[in-house]
Amino acid sequence: MVQDGLKEIDSIIQKIRESVKYLKKSPSRLFKFGEIAGQLDVPTCWNSTYLMLDHAFTYKHVFSQYAAGDANYKWLPTPLDWGNAEQICKFLGVFNGMTKLFSGTSYPTANVFLSEVWKIKQELTTHLLSDDEYMVQMAKIMGENFNKYWGDCNLFMAISSILDPRYKMKLIEFCFPKIYSVFDYETHIKIVRDSLYELYDIYVVEYERQSTIEQNSQSFQSLQRIDEFEEFCQSTETVRSSKSEMDTYLEEIHFK
């Protein structure tokens, strides 16, 4: 998704990439410029491009100083380019942080995915309304891919987040109106809820089946009759509530 978005701002990236490449090959007397210029990116890895842009923007004055003393340096970004690079870096910083979260050594559980994906959607929506043509085009391409990928994984993320006892359905009811259009977010909430109950019913059937097998096994092995007290307890058992355990779970929210 990000890689496709970067294609829309390739002219800026190319200027900075060629600048870094040129400065790193500078003569020994200007070795300091090569050191400050930072590392070249791997064009097929968007996060390395982000790191290159971020580093280059921090030391943008170095490029201007070098251009003043080297007539052969032809890739100096314009003030407008630097302004766009700054906006791009802020935008990509959100994705970079999420990449670290999802692929770090301490792997997150699936219940945190939805809230992080919602942040991506927020960023895309914000930049679609931007006055910056570069950011609008970039967000547009990325938004199309977001909608495509989101359609393939939203149910998994949604159910995982519901199983987080801090949020349950509340996070779905909060995020979905921001991810989907006003015309269909309620439909998607219903799909998630119905799917959740369908899964619950499957587990109930399996649990009861396993319980029956265990009870029959225990009865077969035991030769003792149920004593009078146990018989009394069974005969006076309270009628089961009409609510399922799933209903009770979803109605209770516990914040720490």
WODA-V451602 format. One record per residue. N is the residue number from 1. RES is the residue in one letter. PHI is phi in whole degrees, 0 to 359 (999 if undefined). BURIAL is b if it has 24 or more other ideal C-beta (glycine too) atoms within 12 Angstrom, else e. D_LAST is the distance of its C-alpha to the last C-alpha in whole Angstrom. Layout:
# WODA-V451602
{{N,RES,PHI,BURIAL,D_LAST} {N,RES,PHI,BURIAL,D_LAST}}
This chain:
# WODA-V451602
{{1,M,999,b,35} {2,V,291,b,35} {3,Q,301,b,38} {4,D,293,e,40} {5,G,295,b,39} {6,L,293,b,40} {7,K,298,b,44} {8,E,286,b,44} {9,I,238,b,44} {10,D,298,e,46} {11,S,296,e,48} {12,I,292,b,46} {13,I,301,b,45} {14,Q,296,e,48} {15,K,300,b,49} {16,I,289,b,47} {17,R,298,b,47} {18,E,292,b,51} {19,S,294,b,50} {20,V,298,b,48} {21,K,299,e,51} {22,Y,291,b,54} {23,L,294,b,52} {24,K,290,b,51} {25,K,260,e,55} {26,S,294,b,56} {27,P,303,e,59} {28,S,301,e,59} {29,R,292,e,59} {30,L,245,e,56} {31,F,303,e,54} {32,K,301,e,51} {33,F,294,b,51} {34,G,297,b,50} {35,E,290,e,48} {36,I,288,b,46} {37,A,302,b,46} {38,G,92,b,44} {39,Q,263,e,43} {40,L,292,b,45} {41,D,271,b,42} {42,V,259,e,43} {43,P,308,e,44} {44,T,274,e,42} {45,C,243,e,39} {46,W,299,b,37} {47,N,292,b,35} {48,S,288,b,38} {49,T,294,b,39} {50,Y,301,b,36} {51,L,295,b,36} {52,M,296,b,40} {53,L,297,b,40} {54,D,297,b,37} {55,H,293,b,39} {56,A,296,b,42} {57,F,295,b,41} {58,T,300,e,40} {59,Y,247,b,43} {60,K,297,b,45} {61,H,296,e,48} {62,V,297,b,49} {63,F,296,b,50} {64,S,294,e,52} {65,Q,297,e,54} {66,Y,292,b,55} {67,A,299,b,56} {68,A,293,e,58} {69,G,247,e,60} {70,D,221,e,60} {71,A,290,e,62} {72,N,277,e,61} {73,Y,279,b,58} {74,K,242,e,57} {75,W,243,b,54} {76,L,297,b,52} {77,P,295,b,49} {78,T,281,e,50} {79,P,305,e,48} {80,L,294,e,47} {81,D,300,b,46} {82,W,295,b,44} {83,G,297,e,42} {84,N,293,b,41} {85,A,298,b,40} {86,E,296,b,38} {87,Q,298,b,36} {88,I,297,b,36} {89,C,297,b,34} {90,K,298,b,32} {91,F,296,b,31} {92,L,289,b,32} {93,G,301,e,29} {94,V,297,b,26} {95,F,290,b,28} {96,N,295,b,28} {97,G,297,e,25} {98,M,291,b,24} {99,T,299,e,27} {100,K,297,e,26} {101,L,295,e,22} {102,F,283,e,24} {103,S,242,e,27} {104,G,286,e,25} {105,T,288,e,26} {106,S,265,e,22} {107,Y,291,e,22} {108,P,283,e,19} {109,T,277,e,18} {110,A,295,e,19} {111,N,292,e,16} {112,V,269,b,16} {113,F,296,b,20} {114,L,299,b,19} {115,S,296,b,17} {116,E,285,b,20} {117,V,294,b,23} {118,W,299,b,22} {119,K,297,b,22} {120,I,299,b,26} {121,K,300,b,27} {122,Q,300,e,26} {123,E,297,b,28} {124,L,297,b,31} {125,T,296,b,31} {126,T,300,e,31} {127,H,283,b,34} {128,L,294,b,36} {129,L,263,e,36} {130,S,288,e,37} {131,D,274,e,41} {132,D,273,b,41} {133,E,301,e,43} {134,Y,300,b,42} {135,M,291,b,38} {136,V,297,b,39} {137,Q,295,b,41} {138,M,295,b,39} {139,A,294,b,36} {140,K,296,b,38} {141,I,297,b,39} {142,M,294,b,35} {143,G,296,b,34} {144,E,297,e,37} {145,N,289,e,36} {146,F,302,b,32} {147,N,299,b,33} {148,K,293,e,35} {149,Y,289,e,32} {150,W,298,b,30} {151,G,298,e,32} {152,D,273,e,32} {153,C,231,e,28} {154,N,294,b,26} {155,L,294,b,26} {156,F,299,e,25} {157,M,296,b,22} {158,A,296,b,21} {159,I,294,b,21} {160,S,298,b,19} {161,S,290,b,16} {162,I,296,b,16} {163,L,283,b,16} {164,D,276,b,12} {165,P,296,e,10} {166,R,285,e,8} {167,Y,239,b,11} {168,K,53,b,14} {169,M,283,b,17} {170,K,298,e,15} {171,L,293,b,15} {172,I,297,b,19} {173,E,294,b,20} {174,F,276,e,19} {175,C,280,b,20} {176,F,300,b,24} {177,P,297,e,25} {178,K,269,b,25} {179,I,267,b,26} {180,Y,260,b,29} {181,S,286,e,32} {182,V,295,e,32} {183,F,276,e,34} {184,D,227,e,32} {185,Y,294,e,29} {186,E,294,e,28} {187,T,298,e,31} {188,H,289,b,28} {189,I,297,b,25} {190,K,296,e,28} {191,I,300,e,29} {192,V,296,b,25} {193,R,298,b,25} {194,D,297,e,28} {195,S,295,e,28} {196,L,298,b,24} {197,Y,293,e,26} {198,E,297,e,29} {199,L,296,e,28} {200,Y,299,b,26} {201,D,298,e,29} {202,I,298,e,31} {203,Y,292,e,28} {204,V,297,e,29} {205,V,300,e,33} {206,E,294,e,33} {207,Y,296,e,31} {208,E,294,e,33} {209,R,296,e,36} {210,Q,295,e,35} {211,S,295,e,34} {212,T,296,e,38} {213,I,299,e,39} {214,E,294,e,37} {215,Q,295,e,39} {216,N,296,e,42} {217,S,295,e,42} {218,Q,294,e,41} {219,S,296,e,44} {220,F,295,e,46} {221,Q,281,e,46} {222,S,269,e,46} {223,L,253,e,49} {224,Q,264,e,48} {225,R,282,e,47} {226,I,293,e,44} {227,D,288,e,45} {228,E,296,e,45} {229,F,292,e,41} {230,E,297,e,40} {231,E,295,e,42} {232,F,296,e,41} {233,C,299,e,37} {234,Q,292,e,38} {235,S,286,e,40} {236,T,252,e,38} {237,E,297,e,35} {238,T,294,e,33} {239,V,296,e,33} {240,R,297,e,30} {241,S,297,e,28} {242,S,288,e,29} {243,K,283,e,26} {244,S,277,e,25} {245,E,297,e,22} {246,M,294,b,21} {247,D,300,e,21} {248,T,297,e,19} {249,Y,299,e,16} {250,L,289,b,17} {251,E,279,e,17} {252,E,255,e,13} {253,I,241,e,10} {254,H,235,e,7} {255,F,261,e,4} {256,K,258,e,0}}
